[in-house]
Amino acid sequence: SCGTTRSVMQLSHGNFLSAIFINPFGIIVGLIMIIAPVWISYDFIQKKETFYTAYSKIETILRKRKVAIVFFVLVIANWIWNIKKNL
């Protein structure tokens, strides 16, 4: 358990500092949970594929070895931080 769900729950209650302390990735997930449905709905209504296009571009960037390594290190660092916090 990495704490992302608990972090998002704290965000939903307005406890931003607590959310960051539990897991900073929760902020990113929370933003995606708010933005993605609105964006997908917009695309559906407008008959566009802007969300899919953006997703494909982001996926291409994340598949690059150097970027993937940076994200891997961040995830490992987050796990270490959670272990040290006894979460």
C-alpha positions as CSV (number, residue, x, y, z in Angstrom):
1,S,0.0,0.0,0.0
2,C,1.7,3.2,-1.2
3,G,-0.9,5.6,0.2
4,T,-2.2,7.1,-3.0
5,T,-5.8,6.3,-2.2
6,R,-5.4,7.7,1.3
7,S,-3.8,10.8,-0.2
8,V,-6.7,11.3,-2.6
9,M,-9.2,10.8,0.3
10,Q,-7.4,13.5,2.2
11,L,-7.6,15.8,-0.8
12,S,-11.3,15.2,-1.1
13,H,-11.7,16.4,2.5
14,G,-9.5,19.5,1.7
15,N,-6.5,18.3,3.7
16,F,-3.9,19.2,1.2
17,L,-0.8,19.1,3.5
18,S,-1.9,15.8,4.9
19,A,-2.4,14.5,1.3
20,I,1.1,15.5,0.4
21,F,2.6,14.0,3.5
22,I,0.9,10.7,2.9
23,N,1.8,10.5,-0.8
24,P,2.7,13.3,-3.2
25,F,1.5,11.2,-6.1
26,G,-2.0,11.5,-4.7
27,I,-2.0,15.1,-5.9
28,I,-1.3,14.0,-9.5
29,V,-3.9,11.2,-9.3
30,G,-6.5,13.6,-7.8
31,L,-6.0,16.1,-10.6
32,I,-6.3,13.4,-13.2
33,M,-9.5,12.1,-11.6
34,I,-11.0,15.6,-11.9
35,I,-9.6,16.6,-15.4
36,A,-9.9,13.3,-17.3
37,P,-13.7,12.8,-17.1
38,V,-14.4,16.4,-18.1
39,W,-11.9,16.2,-20.9
40,I,-13.3,12.9,-22.2
41,S,-16.8,14.2,-22.0
42,Y,-15.8,17.3,-24.0
43,D,-14.3,15.1,-26.7
44,F,-17.4,12.9,-26.8
45,I,-19.7,15.9,-27.2
46,Q,-17.4,17.6,-29.7
47,K,-16.6,14.4,-31.5
48,K,-12.9,15.0,-31.1
49,E,-9.9,12.9,-29.9
50,T,-7.8,15.5,-28.0
51,F,-7.7,13.3,-24.9
52,Y,-6.5,10.3,-26.8
53,T,-3.9,12.4,-28.7
54,A,-2.6,13.9,-25.5
55,Y,-2.5,10.4,-23.8
56,S,-0.6,9.0,-26.8
57,K,2.0,11.8,-26.7
58,I,2.4,11.4,-22.9
59,E,2.8,7.6,-23.3
60,T,5.5,8.1,-25.9
61,I,7.4,10.4,-23.6
62,L,7.1,8.0,-20.7
63,R,8.4,5.1,-22.7
64,K,11.7,6.8,-23.2
65,R,14.3,5.1,-21.2
66,K,15.7,8.2,-19.4
67,V,12.2,9.4,-18.5
68,A,11.2,5.9,-17.3
69,I,14.3,5.7,-15.1
70,V,13.5,9.0,-13.5
71,F,10.0,7.9,-12.7
72,F,11.2,4.6,-11.4
73,V,13.6,6.4,-9.1
74,L,10.8,8.7,-7.9
75,V,8.5,5.8,-7.1
76,I,11.3,3.9,-5.2
77,A,12.1,7.1,-3.3
78,N,8.4,7.5,-2.4
79,W,8.3,3.9,-1.1
80,I,11.4,4.5,1.0
81,W,9.9,7.7,2.4
82,N,6.7,5.9,3.2
83,I,8.6,3.1,5.0
84,K,10.5,5.7,7.0
85,K,7.2,7.4,8.0
86,N,5.8,4.0,9.1
87,L,2.9,4.3,6.7
